[in-house]
Amino acid sequence: MKRRQAHENSSGDQRAGIALVLLLSESRFLDAMRLANLARKAWGEVLRSVQGQSPLLTIETTVGKFLIQNVNAPYFDDPQKIAAEMRELRLRKVIAHHRAWLSVELAESKAPQDPSKIYQLIGKLIYELCDSDCLAVLAPSTGAINVYDDEIREDLCHKDPAELLGNFIHAPVVNISPADPRMRQAVADARKRWPEFVSAFERRSADQHFSIRAPFGDGRHTEFMWVGVTAIENDMIYGQLGNQPLHVKGMTAGETVKVRLGDMNDWMFTEGKMMRGGFTIEAIRQAEGQE
Protein backbone atom coordinates (compact mmCIF):
# COMPACT_ATOMS: atom_id res chain seq x y z
CA MET A 1 0.00 0.00 0.00
CA LYS A 2 1.40 3.36 -0.94
CA ARG A 3 0.90 5.71 1.97
CA ARG A 4 2.11 9.07 3.20
CA GLN A 5 5.67 9.07 4.46
CA ALA A 6 6.27 9.32 8.17
CA HIS A 7 8.25 12.30 9.45
CA GLU A 8 11.98 11.81 9.31
CA ASN A 9 13.55 10.61 12.53
CA SER A 10 16.76 12.04 13.98
CA SER A 11 18.91 10.09 11.50
CA GLY A 12 16.95 11.28 8.47
CA ASP A 13 15.49 7.82 7.88
CA GLN A 14 11.95 7.89 6.48
CA ARG A 15 11.06 4.32 7.31
CA ALA A 16 7.91 3.98 9.40
CA GLY A 17 8.76 4.00 13.09
CA ILE A 18 6.84 3.05 16.20
CA ALA A 19 3.45 4.61 15.51
CA LEU A 20 -0.28 4.05 15.37
CA VAL A 21 -2.68 5.82 13.02
CA LEU A 22 -6.43 6.46 13.27
CA LEU A 23 -8.28 6.77 9.97
CA LEU A 24 -11.10 9.28 10.43
CA SER A 25 -14.41 9.97 8.70
CA GLU A 26 -13.88 13.74 9.01
CA SER A 27 -11.27 16.26 10.07
CA ARG A 28 -10.63 16.60 13.78
CA PHE A 29 -10.08 19.74 15.87
CA LEU A 30 -7.02 19.27 18.04
CA ASP A 31 -4.91 21.96 19.68
CA ALA A 32 -2.13 21.82 22.26
CA MET A 33 -4.45 22.41 25.21
CA ARG A 34 -6.86 19.63 24.28
CA LEU A 35 -4.02 17.25 23.46
CA ALA A 36 -2.33 18.01 26.80
CA ASN A 37 -5.52 17.12 28.67
CA LEU A 38 -5.83 13.81 26.82
CA ALA A 39 -2.13 13.00 27.22
CA ARG A 40 -2.33 13.74 30.95
CA LYS A 41 -5.18 11.23 31.29
CA ALA A 42 -3.26 8.63 29.27
CA TRP A 43 0.26 9.08 30.64
CA GLY A 44 0.06 10.94 33.95
CA GLU A 45 3.48 11.90 35.29
CA VAL A 46 5.25 10.71 32.14
CA LEU A 47 4.01 13.88 30.39
CA ARG A 48 6.25 16.95 30.39
CA SER A 49 4.93 19.41 27.78
CA VAL A 50 2.83 19.73 24.62
CA GLN A 51 3.56 22.18 21.82
CA GLY A 52 2.48 23.00 18.28
CA GLN A 53 -0.76 23.13 16.38
CA SER A 54 -2.48 20.98 13.80
CA PRO A 55 -1.37 19.38 11.58
CA LEU A 56 1.76 18.76 13.71
CA LEU A 57 2.09 18.77 17.49
CA THR A 58 4.82 17.40 19.77
CA ILE A 59 4.72 15.87 23.22
CA GLU A 60 7.78 15.78 25.47
CA THR A 61 7.80 12.95 28.02
CA THR A 62 10.26 11.29 30.35
CA VAL A 63 10.53 8.55 27.71
CA GLY A 64 11.16 10.79 24.72
CA LYS A 65 9.48 13.00 22.14
CA PHE A 66 6.29 11.99 20.33
CA LEU A 67 4.87 13.48 17.13
CA ILE A 68 1.12 13.83 16.78
CA GLN A 69 -0.11 14.45 13.25
CA ASN A 70 -3.69 15.61 12.72
CA VAL A 71 -4.17 15.80 8.96
CA ASN A 72 -7.25 16.91 7.03
CA ALA A 73 -6.63 14.64 4.03
CA PRO A 74 -6.74 10.89 3.23
CA TYR A 75 -3.85 8.91 4.67
CA PHE A 76 -3.26 7.02 1.44
CA ASP A 77 -2.15 8.79 -1.72
CA ASP A 78 -4.82 7.09 -3.82
CA PRO A 79 -7.45 5.68 -1.44
CA GLN A 80 -9.93 4.71 -4.15
CA LYS A 81 -7.33 2.65 -6.00
CA ILE A 82 -6.19 0.93 -2.82
CA ALA A 83 -9.78 0.27 -1.75
CA ALA A 84 -10.58 -1.34 -5.09
CA GLU A 85 -7.65 -3.74 -4.67
CA MET A 86 -8.68 -4.92 -1.19
CA ARG A 87 -10.60 -8.16 -0.72
CA GLU A 88 -11.68 -7.41 2.84
CA LEU A 89 -14.97 -5.57 2.37
CA ARG A 90 -15.05 -3.60 5.61
CA LEU A 91 -11.54 -2.29 5.09
CA ARG A 92 -12.38 -1.51 1.48
CA LYS A 93 -15.24 0.68 2.65
CA VAL A 94 -13.15 2.35 5.36
CA ILE A 95 -10.25 3.18 3.05
CA ALA A 96 -12.56 4.52 0.35
CA HIS A 97 -14.51 6.75 2.73
CA HIS A 98 -11.97 8.05 5.26
CA ARG A 99 -11.27 11.77 4.91
CA ALA A 100 -8.63 12.47 7.55
CA TRP A 101 -6.12 10.80 9.86
CA LEU A 102 -4.44 11.23 13.21
CA SER A 103 -1.25 9.52 14.35
CA VAL A 104 0.99 9.15 17.40
CA GLU A 105 4.64 8.33 16.68
CA LEU A 106 7.82 8.08 18.74
CA ALA A 107 10.25 10.62 17.24
CA GLU A 108 13.14 10.61 19.71
CA SER A 109 13.92 8.30 22.60
CA LYS A 110 15.93 9.34 25.66
CA ALA A 111 17.27 5.79 26.03
CA PRO A 112 16.95 2.40 24.28
CA GLN A 113 13.34 1.24 24.61
CA ASP A 114 11.47 -2.03 24.23
CA PRO A 115 9.21 -1.41 21.18
CA SER A 116 6.33 -3.28 22.80
CA LYS A 117 6.47 -0.90 25.78
CA ILE A 118 6.37 2.10 23.45
CA TYR A 119 3.42 0.62 21.55
CA GLN A 120 1.60 0.16 24.85
CA LEU A 121 2.28 3.78 25.74
CA ILE A 122 1.06 4.96 22.34
CA GLY A 123 -1.97 2.70 22.65
CA LYS A 124 -3.03 4.46 25.85
CA LEU A 125 -2.98 7.85 24.13
CA ILE A 126 -4.73 6.49 21.03
CA TYR A 127 -7.41 5.18 23.41
CA GLU A 128 -8.02 8.74 24.62
CA LEU A 129 -7.98 10.09 21.05
CA CYS A 130 -10.60 7.63 19.78
CA ASP A 131 -14.07 9.04 19.09
CA SER A 132 -17.15 8.41 16.95
CA ASP A 133 -15.30 9.59 13.82
CA CYS A 134 -12.78 6.70 13.99
CA LEU A 135 -12.96 4.17 11.16
CA ALA A 136 -9.80 2.06 11.50
CA VAL A 137 -6.50 1.70 13.36
CA LEU A 138 -3.26 1.19 11.43
CA ALA A 139 0.30 0.23 12.39
CA PRO A 140 2.49 1.83 9.65
CA SER A 141 5.57 -0.27 10.41
CA THR A 142 3.79 -3.46 9.35
CA GLY A 143 0.79 -2.21 7.38
CA ALA A 144 -1.50 -4.09 9.80
CA ILE A 145 -4.94 -2.49 9.87
CA ASN A 146 -8.20 -3.22 11.65
CA VAL A 147 -11.67 -1.74 11.47
CA TYR A 148 -12.33 0.32 14.59
CA ASP A 149 -14.90 -0.63 17.22
CA ASP A 150 -15.29 -0.34 20.99
CA GLU A 151 -13.58 -3.69 21.55
CA ILE A 152 -10.42 -2.71 19.72
CA ARG A 153 -10.38 0.61 21.59
CA GLU A 154 -10.36 -1.18 24.93
CA ASP A 155 -7.71 -3.63 23.77
CA LEU A 156 -5.45 -0.80 22.56
CA CYS A 157 -5.37 0.50 26.11
CA HIS A 158 -4.94 -2.81 27.92
CA LYS A 159 -3.04 -5.07 25.50
CA ASP A 160 -0.01 -4.89 23.22
CA PRO A 161 -1.23 -2.90 20.17
CA ALA A 162 1.51 -4.30 17.93
CA GLU A 163 0.38 -7.86 18.58
CA LEU A 164 -3.29 -6.87 18.54
CA LEU A 165 -3.16 -5.34 15.08
CA GLY A 166 -1.43 -8.38 13.65
CA ASN A 167 -4.81 -10.13 13.46
CA PHE A 168 -8.38 -9.13 12.76
CA ILE A 169 -10.44 -8.67 15.92
CA HIS A 170 -13.34 -10.09 13.98
CA ALA A 171 -12.99 -12.45 11.07
CA PRO A 172 -12.51 -10.60 7.76
CA VAL A 173 -15.48 -10.06 5.47
CA VAL A 174 -14.61 -11.09 1.92
CA ASN A 175 -16.37 -12.24 -1.19
CA ILE A 176 -16.02 -15.98 -1.63
CA SER A 177 -18.64 -18.21 -3.19
CA PRO A 178 -20.41 -20.66 -0.84
CA ALA A 179 -20.00 -23.15 -3.70
CA ASP A 180 -16.19 -22.91 -3.50
CA PRO A 181 -15.03 -26.46 -2.60
CA ARG A 182 -12.85 -25.15 0.23
CA MET A 183 -15.75 -23.24 1.73
CA ARG A 184 -18.11 -26.20 1.43
CA GLN A 185 -15.59 -28.46 3.14
CA ALA A 186 -14.99 -25.87 5.89
CA VAL A 187 -18.71 -25.63 6.65
CA ALA A 188 -19.03 -29.43 6.68
CA ASP A 189 -16.10 -29.71 9.11
CA ALA A 190 -17.57 -27.05 11.42
CA ARG A 191 -20.93 -28.82 11.59
CA LYS A 192 -19.38 -32.25 12.04
CA ARG A 193 -17.22 -31.01 14.92
CA TRP A 194 -19.95 -28.92 16.58
CA PRO A 195 -19.95 -31.18 19.68
CA GLU A 196 -16.42 -29.95 20.42
CA PHE A 197 -17.74 -26.39 20.68
CA VAL A 198 -20.67 -27.42 22.88
CA SER A 199 -18.41 -29.41 25.22
CA ALA A 200 -15.97 -26.51 25.59
CA PHE A 201 -18.83 -24.03 26.09
CA GLU A 202 -20.32 -26.10 28.90
CA ARG A 203 -17.04 -26.05 30.83
CA ARG A 204 -16.03 -22.51 29.79
CA SER A 205 -14.05 -20.13 31.98
CA ALA A 206 -14.74 -16.42 32.43
CA ASP A 207 -11.85 -15.32 30.18
CA GLN A 208 -12.88 -17.43 27.17
CA HIS A 209 -14.75 -16.14 24.11
CA PHE A 210 -17.13 -18.29 22.05
CA SER A 211 -18.54 -17.30 18.66
CA ILE A 212 -20.50 -18.84 15.81
CA ARG A 213 -21.01 -17.66 12.24
CA ALA A 214 -24.40 -17.58 10.50
CA PRO A 215 -26.28 -15.73 7.73
CA PHE A 216 -28.48 -12.69 8.46
CA GLY A 217 -30.64 -10.88 5.94
CA ASP A 218 -33.04 -7.97 5.49
CA GLY A 219 -34.84 -9.16 2.38
CA ARG A 220 -32.37 -7.50 0.02
CA HIS A 221 -28.97 -8.45 1.35
CA THR A 222 -27.53 -11.42 3.22
CA GLU A 223 -24.34 -11.33 5.25
CA PHE A 224 -22.53 -14.03 7.19
CA MET A 225 -21.70 -12.53 10.58
CA TRP A 226 -20.20 -13.68 13.85
CA VAL A 227 -22.21 -13.95 17.05
CA GLY A 228 -20.74 -13.98 20.56
CA VAL A 229 -22.49 -16.97 22.13
CA THR A 230 -24.21 -16.51 25.51
CA ALA A 231 -26.40 -19.65 25.61
CA ILE A 232 -27.16 -22.88 23.74
CA GLU A 233 -30.58 -24.45 24.19
CA ASN A 234 -31.44 -27.54 22.16
CA ASP A 235 -31.16 -26.45 18.51
CA MET A 236 -31.05 -22.70 19.20
CA ILE A 237 -27.94 -20.57 19.77
CA TYR A 238 -28.28 -17.23 21.56
CA GLY A 239 -25.80 -14.39 21.63
CA GLN A 240 -24.82 -10.89 20.60
CA LEU A 241 -24.01 -9.78 17.07
CA GLY A 242 -20.25 -9.45 16.92
CA ASN A 243 -19.83 -6.93 14.12
CA GLN A 244 -21.64 -4.07 12.43
CA PRO A 245 -23.42 -5.25 9.24
CA LEU A 246 -21.92 -3.96 6.03
CA HIS A 247 -25.14 -3.95 3.95
CA VAL A 248 -27.93 -5.55 6.00
CA LYS A 249 -30.27 -2.89 7.40
CA GLY A 250 -32.01 -2.89 10.78
CA MET A 251 -29.26 -4.67 12.70
CA THR A 252 -26.41 -3.34 14.78
CA ALA A 253 -23.36 -4.77 16.54
CA GLY A 254 -24.07 -5.88 20.09
CA GLU A 255 -27.78 -6.59 19.67
CA THR A 256 -29.20 -9.87 20.96
CA VAL A 257 -29.88 -12.47 18.27
CA LYS A 258 -30.75 -16.16 18.01
CA VAL A 259 -29.60 -18.62 15.38
CA ARG A 260 -30.93 -22.05 14.48
CA LEU A 261 -28.25 -24.71 14.70
CA GLY A 262 -28.96 -25.65 11.09
CA ASP A 263 -27.96 -22.13 9.97
CA MET A 264 -24.60 -22.16 11.79
CA ASN A 265 -21.72 -22.59 9.34
CA ASP A 266 -18.65 -21.99 11.51
CA TRP A 267 -17.53 -21.63 15.11
CA MET A 268 -14.48 -20.64 17.07
CA PHE A 269 -13.43 -20.19 20.68
CA THR A 270 -10.35 -19.17 22.63
CA GLU A 271 -8.34 -21.61 24.72
CA GLY A 272 -5.50 -19.78 26.37
CA LYS A 273 -3.66 -18.05 23.54
CA MET A 274 -4.96 -20.57 21.01
CA MET A 275 -7.98 -20.16 18.76
CA ARG A 276 -10.02 -23.30 18.06
CA GLY A 277 -12.24 -23.65 15.02
CA GLY A 278 -12.48 -20.87 12.44
CA PHE A 279 -12.77 -23.35 9.55
CA THR A 280 -14.15 -20.83 7.04
CA ILE A 281 -11.41 -18.34 7.97
CA GLU A 282 -8.78 -20.81 6.85
CA ALA A 283 -10.73 -21.46 3.63
CA ILE A 284 -10.78 -17.73 2.91
CA ARG A 285 -7.03 -17.44 3.55
CA GLN A 286 -6.37 -20.29 1.14
CA ALA A 287 -8.53 -18.65 -1.51
CA GLU A 288 -6.76 -15.33 -1.05
CA GLY A 289 -3.36 -16.99 -1.34
CA GLN A 290 -4.15 -18.26 -4.83
CA GLU A 291 -5.19 -14.86 -6.25
Secondary structure by P-SEA (a helix, b strand, c coil): cccccccccccccccccccccccccbbbbbcaaaaaaaaaaccccccccccccccbbbbbcccbbbbbbbccccccccaaaaaaacccaaaaaaaaccccccccccccccccccaaaaaaaaaaaaaaaccccccccccccccbbbbbcaaaaaaaaccccccccccccccbbbbbbcccaaaaaaaaaaaaaaaaaaaaaaacccccccbbbbbbbccccccccccccccccccbbbbccccccccccccccccccccccccccccccccccccccaaaaaaaaaaaaac
